[in-house]
């Protein structure tokens, strides 16, 4: 068993985002080809603290990966305000597919944020059709938004401007300063802090939603009238009327249309799933394409196979570099 901490995970990811995007693409294609097993996530909720949850994501990913495992990820939104620590914490276990034994235990909040951002930027690339955006709107300027920016940056997206909105204006301002300081972006990219959430849609051809909203708070389909690509990573921001006004894609329909996501609420309203046009796998294989002149929403639920792909990629490089913490006696004395 190799134990890999956050520092080693981050060290492998930084500077390697194009390779990670390729691994995430390969994972989506393996899943699309039926070379995976990805049961529904299990949600542990607390009756007296409904905002808090811990999610279990078991999965098997075949193809070039051949790895099984489980991500155990907690989301406690009040952590940042009450305790001064991140909202999410996570552990990823990787299992050998010959013996079933775990061979790695990894800090996984960085892996989780990385695979989410990689999935989003891959979806954006396919739906936009190029690595270019005149203006990017960001709603929710926390950890995931920062990881999305790092992928856009490292994949050499051409971006003319950012418009940022957060209920905590100071968070948006911090995000803006970070953009400005990052590789001199401030000298080349216009960065604006929006006073209203709708301003993060207006004139933005790419919109990134990364809030902690538990219920829809965006209701006006006119926000989509200029046909942007919307990366709906937080899954619950859009009211059904906005979902129904767009062409909708996700990573796996059965996973995404549940647990009161915006897609699920739209299904409850209309009684069917016909408004979900397809998956990222459909787009990557060319079975489907975006309809010109129509808004497109990519709402990835976040599949466990993506955690396995990124986790295995990181693990192999950490071990090859002689890093990580070996626990050779972890299973000593275990009974069959």
MOVEN-V308332 format. One record per run of one state. SS is the DSSP state (A for helix, B for strand, O for the rest). FROM is the first residue (numbers start at 1). TO is the last residue. Records with the same first field share a line. If there is no record, write none. Layout:
SS=FROM-TO / FROM-TO
This chain:
O=1-1 / 5-5 / 14-16 / 33-35 / 38-41 / 47-48 / 62-66 / 76-78 / 84-87 / 96-101 / 108-108 / 129-131 / 140-142 / 155-157 / 166-168 / 188-189 / 194-196 / 201-205 / 210-217 / 219-220 / 225-228 / 233-237 / 239-239 / 244-246 / 251-252 / 257-261 / 271-275 / 286-295 / 299-303 / 321-324 / 327-336
B=2-4 / 36-37 / 42-46 / 49-61 / 67-75 / 88-95 / 102-107 / 132-139 / 158-165 / 190-193 / 206-209 / 218-218 / 229-232 / 238-238 / 247-250 / 276-279 / 296-298 / 325-326
A=6-13 / 17-32 / 79-83 / 109-128 / 143-154 / 169-187 / 197-200 / 221-224 / 240-243 / 253-256 / 262-270 / 280-285 / 304-320
